[in-house]
Amino acid sequence: TDAPFATIQKAVDALPKNLNGHTATISIGSGTYSERVVIEGFASGRLIVGKYTESFTIVGGIDIINSSFVETNIYQIKRDTSSSRPLFLVQNGSNVSVSSNMILDGIDAGITGMIVENNSHLVTANNITLTCNNCAMAITAQWCSFVSVSTITGTGNMFGMSASQGAIVSYKTDTLSKSWSNNADSGGLVLTGKNSSDLSDATLDL
């Protein structure tokens, strides 16, 4: 606390990529951080970004790429109006989770709230409330990814949830305000009334 990093990204970059079985926790003070955080290439351990009791906002979004056993506790992600990237991207990884209720605020209907793709045995936003506001699509899952939430809610979205190419999106409760319904194609599933605790491991091993 006497000499904190100026940005979340600086703290991420200071860590070794191979955690060698350890858990690394980045403690983040309450406030707003105007950056896009990229977590890439972490493995062989557990990386926690933000403790469960911390509440902070990232303006710009977060990418978790080629990483395993990453946990985030971000309260809110807002769109950087100069970017068209998704607010929360999980790509080419496994065992990535969100451990506190999260708000994805797209500001307008031009971007996707959460995209998960090319992942194995991924459980994102498990047993929490995910709020998505003003996005083109709340959640998109593709290429054998798995997304589970307890409740999906929010307003002003064009589409709800989409699953394709063997991906699964599951939720217990849907109070999401959207202009168009959910979509499942090319072997994808959108499951209502279920989260990961209701699904067997056999279901997840796609």
Secondary structure, DSSP 8 states (H G I E B T S, - for coil): --S--SSHHHHHHTS-SB-TT-EEEE---SEEEES-EEEES-BSSEEEES-TT--EEEES-EEEES-EEEEE---EEE--TT--S-SEEEES-EEEEE-S-EEEE-SSTTSEEEEEES-BS--BSTTSEEEEES-SEEEEEESS-EEEEEEEEEEEESEEEEEETT-EEEEEEEEEEESS--EEETT-EEEET--GGGS-HHHH--
